[in-house]
Each structure stands twice: as C-alpha cells, then as structure tokens.
Amino acid sequence: MRKTKLLLIFIFLLFFVAPFVMNNAFTFRLSGLLILILFAASFQFIARTAGMFSLGHAAFYGIGAYTSALLIQKGYSIFLAILLAGVTAFIISQIIGYLCLKSTGIYFAMLTLSLAQVVYLIIYRTSALGGQDGIPGILAKPLNIFGWELDISRPENYYFVILFTVILSIAILYYLTNSSLGHFLRSIRENSVRTSSLGIHVKRYQMVAFGISGFFGGVAGSLLSPLEGIITPETLAWTQSALPLIIVLIGGINSFWGPVVGAFTFEIFHLITLNSGAANMYLGIILLVTVLVFPSGVIGVSKQLTSLIKKSMRSKNTGKAEELKGVG
Amino acid sequence: MDVVLLPLVNGLTQAAVLFMIAAGLTLIYGVLHVINFAHGSFVMLGSYLTMFFFVGKFETVTGLFLFIFVSSIIIALIGWAMEVFVLRKMYKADEFYMVLATYAILLMIEGGVEKYWGSSPLSLPLPASLNTTISILGISVPLFSILICVIGLAVMFLLWYMMNHTNLGKIIRAAAADQTMTNSLGVNVPALFTVVFIIGIFLAAFAGGLLAPTVALLPNMGVNIVIQAFVVVVVGGLGNINGALIAAVLIGVLDSFLGFYVPVLTGITFYIVMAIILMIRPQGLLGKA
C-alpha cells in the first residue's frame, strides 16, 4: 500500500512539473487528457460501482461545458462556474435518472442514450446557445489567489486549474467508492432484490449514484470550454457517450485506476492514428482486439504479466536453491 | 387534404425503412441476445455500395434495384464473417462487452468508408422514370416514396410468412423462446444464429440501398439511423417483430406530422414518444414483462 502512495505522489509531481519542462502544445494535450480522465472516472462510478450502464453520459459532460461557457462569458470566476456546472448537470441527471431508473439493464442503457440525444437535439436547435455553431470566444477571467493574479486565459496557466479540479474530484470519487455508500451500491449491483430486502431503499441510492456521476461528468465538461475557447453541440453527440466506455474498458473496468490508464493509452493511440485519415477505423480495430483478447484491459494484462514474472522468478530462485543443495 | 396526405406518405415511407432496419435488429436481439450497434453501419454501407455500383455505370431502374440487391448480398456476407469471427466468441461474455464489440465494428466500417469515399456528402440520383410524382386524390406524391412503402409492405409480408409458415421461422421462434431446449431437440443452434444474423444484416443493407436516393450519403449516417432503429425496437418490445412494426408506423407517422406542423420538433418526437411509452410500459408495447 505504501508503494502505491509513493507512486501516486510521483505521478502527481510529474503532472505538476510537466508544464514547466514541456512546451505549450504538450501542456494543452495534457489538459485534454486530464479532462478525459475525469469524464471516464465519473462514468466508471455508476458503471463499475453501481452496475448501471448509462449510454448517455455525454449529456452531463455537454451540459457542464455549456453552463461554464455561459457563466464565464457573464464574468463569473472559474471555480464558481465549475461548481455551478456540476450542480446543473446534477439537476439534469436527477430528471434523466427519474425517467430511466424505472427500467433496468439494456432498457436503462437505451433510455439514457435516447434522453441524452434529446438534450443534444435541444441544444443543437436553441439559437440562444449558438445552435449548430455553438458558443465561441470563451475566455476565463484572471484568477486571484490571495492578491496574486494568474492569467488563466493562457492554456499553460489554465492547466493548473484543471489539475487541481481533476485531482480533487478523483479524490472525492475514490473516497465515495470506498465509503459505505460505495458498499451499498456494490451490493445493489450484485443483487438488488436481496439488498432491498435488507431494508435499503435501492432506487434512492441509485439516484444518488447517478447524481454524483452526473455532477462530476458536468465538472469534467465545464473544464473543457475555457480550454478550447469554443463549445459546440458535438460535445453531446452520442459517440461522445461511448468515449468513457471505451477508455474504461481499455484501462481495465475492474480497477479504480482504469480511467487514468485507459485515457493515457487511448490518447497515445489517438496521436498515432491522428493523421491516417481513418482514425475511427484504427480505434475500432484496437477496441475489437481489446474486447476479444484483453477484456481485463491494460491494468488486467499488466497484473497478469507481473504475477507471471514473479512466479517465474520464484521458480528460478527455488531452482538455484535446489542446485546449491545438490552441491552441498 | 395535402396537409394530411403529404406528412402521412412521408411518415409511412420513413416507417417502411425503419421497419426493415428495426426488424433485423430485433430479430438478432430476440435470438442471439446481441445489441448490434453496428446495424446502422450496415445500412450506411448498403447506401454507399449501391451508389458505388450504380452511379456513372448502370443508371437505369433495373440497375438500381439489381444493385440494391447485389450490395445487400455482399454486405450480408460481411455480416456472416462478423458473426463467425467476432460475435460467436462472445456469446458467453457480459452484454456490455458485446455492445463494445459491435461498437468497435461500427467504428471500423465508418472509418473504412471515410477512408475510401471521403467524408463529404455524396448522392445517388434517381433514374428519370422513377423521379416523378403520381397523383393520389388530386395531390402529387413522389413515386419513389410510394415504391418504398410497397416494398416495405412486401418485406413485412415475407417476414411474417417466414416466421409463421416455414420451418426456419418455427425454429427461430423456438430458439428465441428456449435455446437449450431447441438445441437438445437436435437443432444446430450456432448455425441458426449465423442464419438469423445474415437475414438481419441483409435487411439492414437492403433498407440502406432503398434509402440511398432519398438522402445525402455520409459516413456517419449509420450512427443516427441505429439510434432511431433502437428506439423503434425498444418501444415495440425487444425481440418482437410485430412490436417493431407497430412502433415504426406509430413513431414514423407521429414524427412526420409533428415535424410538418412544428418543424423544430423533427427527430425529437422519436425520443419523447419512447420516454412516454416506456414510462407506462417499461417492457415496450408488445414486450414480455
């Protein structure tokens, strides 16, 4: 356990010093990666902990992005915009959750997908939100930290806002996953009938889980608009809902750190295939190979590998010991 | 009269195409228990392949229908490969992995089409003799729309006949009800899965070919189609062909009428109808509870 903590601190330090050592284009990419990690982590909270496969997660992401875009344009400070974006996404998640939680399994997945599509079409057709063209020119106001001003309209400075928000959010999600709420949700996932017979209000807990997931999905989206400077309805397209699913799968669905590893791997593949003219085709091939050959994702495979190496090392050592015995 | 007839014909045309797509989707779900996200990509591929054979080479009425048919057969063969090399390895896995596998195939087909045909919209012009209108009750209605409705009816009849009056249909219904039992009665269930999948994909590609002259061809068109088809399938009750028919007509016509009078609602009606129906009947119109 101490090793994991040291590793986490080391990774955090790497993220922290990255913008000082690398160029601005790299920092911009890293910002996008951090947002993707939070987006996937917020999805994983309902998918893995609560066992609810929502296929409409982009709705919360997009609502968060639009809320922060509007608030920032009105001159609100960045952290207030992020918080309110999360709250807006939470409210919408409660409406969608109320409508969808009557059904389970694949019906639940299809309902979330459809309602997310409704949100997408509404935003797409609202001219006050820029319609198809979206909202351009989103510039964050300078951040005032105890009298010291930081110009966060520059991506290399805004990076720290993202880093802070994402790490705080992941910490909260980690805490919630391992709290009694997380345990209740896991027992609901395993057997909702038995759990409800224990006197636990299943639907209430599912609504709470859906809300938490929606909130952090919204937070992830809210970080996106000041980074890109423009927000379009494409942020809510349903292919966008598949993104966290893919990332979590590539990373490893059964591990809390799946989204982090998955986002990294996904981003590397994305960079490699970017200029091929058919990035989707390669993404599809990678995804198919993952599903067919490595269903436990990168983390699962690396765990298998390390245990294999350990085993072979052990057998080597015992082999030597036997040799020595033989000599003696 | 035209304010009623035109949206009605449009709605029925939309319903006919939707039914063909949704019937395959629901058949595949009913028997194989696969949510085939790639279904819309096969529709899209049907449109592109028909366009590829037809445009600039055989631009006649016979050519159009011949190549819709030929394309559908080629695409059904691709579906065959997909069932054998991908789906068959996953029937025991979690539904979630199946969704991802079919989604991966969607991405591969979409990316492949984009690489080969590019991402700008293409079109398939109707042969002149089909590109006319006929007069019904004094209102001119596009001939091709009527033709799609007629073909939709024919497909519906063929499916109904196959499911109710042929051995294959009986076996399919038996397998949908109880796989283990059907297997122990001596039916080769894995082979049946392949046959059902091929029929489903053929229907999707055929619908795509019929759709081609009426829309702009884009690599990502399959994505929207598959969601609409899912809505129809879920509203009708997963795995139920009759339900898919009722839902396709209901949703197609409602969407067309609302879109005609309140244009901003076009496409949204789909989801609103779905949400309302599922709140009243979570298992869909004809689905089992």
Boltz contact constraints between the chains, C-beta under 6 A:
constraints:
  - contact:
      token1: [A, 53]
      token2: [B, 96]
      max_distance: 6.0
  - contact:
      token1: [A, 99]
      token2: [B, 275]
      max_distance: 6.0
  - contact:
      token1: [A, 102]
      token2: [B, 282]
      max_distance: 6.0
  - contact:
      token1: [A, 103]
      token2: [B, 282]
      max_distance: 6.0
  - contact:
      token1: [A, 106]
      token2: [B, 35]
      max_distance: 6.0
  - contact:
      token1: [A, 110]
      token2: [B, 230]
      max_distance: 6.0
  - contact:
      token1: [A, 110]
      token2: [B, 234]
      max_distance: 6.0
  - contact:
      token1: [A, 114]
      token2: [B, 231]
      max_distance: 6.0
  - contact:
      token1: [A, 114]
      token2: [B, 271]
      max_distance: 6.0
  - contact:
      token1: [A, 114]
      token2: [B, 274]
      max_distance: 6.0
  - contact:
      token1: [A, 117]
      token2: [B, 271]
      max_distance: 6.0
  - contact:
      token1: [A, 118]
      token2: [B, 271]
      max_distance: 6.0
  - contact:
      token1: [A, 121]
      token2: [B, 267]
      max_distance: 6.0
  - contact:
      token1: [A, 121]
      token2: [B, 268]
      max_distance: 6.0
  - contact:
      token1: [A, 125]
      token2: [B, 264]
      max_distance: 6.0
  - contact:
      token1: [A, 242]
      token2: [B, 103]
      max_distance: 6.0
  - contact:
      token1: [A, 249]
      token2: [B, 100]
      max_distance: 6.0
  - contact:
      token1: [A, 277]
      token2: [B, 115]
      max_distance: 6.0
  - contact:
      token1: [A, 278]
      token2: [B, 111]
      max_distance: 6.0
  - contact:
      token1: [A, 278]
      token2: [B, 114]
      max_distance: 6.0
  - contact:
      token1: [A, 278]
      token2: [B, 115]
      max_distance: 6.0
  - contact:
      token1: [A, 280]
      token2: [B, 107]
      max_distance: 6.0
  - contact:
      token1: [A, 280]
      token2: [B, 110]
      max_distance: 6.0
  - contact:
      token1: [A, 280]
      token2: [B, 111]
      max_distance: 6.0
  - contact:
      token1: [A, 281]
      token2: [B, 108]
      max_distance: 6.0
  - contact:
      token1: [A, 281]
      token2: [B, 111]
      max_distance: 6.0
  - contact:
      token1: [A, 281]
      token2: [B, 112]
      max_distance: 6.0
  - contact:
      token1: [A, 283]
      token2: [B, 107]
      max_distance: 6.0
  - contact:
      token1: [A, 284]
      token2: [B, 104]
      max_distance: 6.0
  - contact:
      token1: [A, 284]
      token2: [B, 107]
      max_distance: 6.0
  - contact:
      token1: [A, 284]
      token2: [B, 108]
      max_distance: 6.0
  - contact:
      token1: [A, 287]
      token2: [B, 104]
      max_distance: 6.0
  - contact:
      token1: [A, 288]
      token2: [B, 104]
      max_distance: 6.0
  - contact:
      token1: [A, 291]
      token2: [B, 97]
      max_distance: 6.0
  - contact:
      token1: [A, 291]
      token2: [B, 100]
      max_distance: 6.0
  - contact:
      token1: [A, 291]
      token2: [B, 101]
      max_distance: 6.0
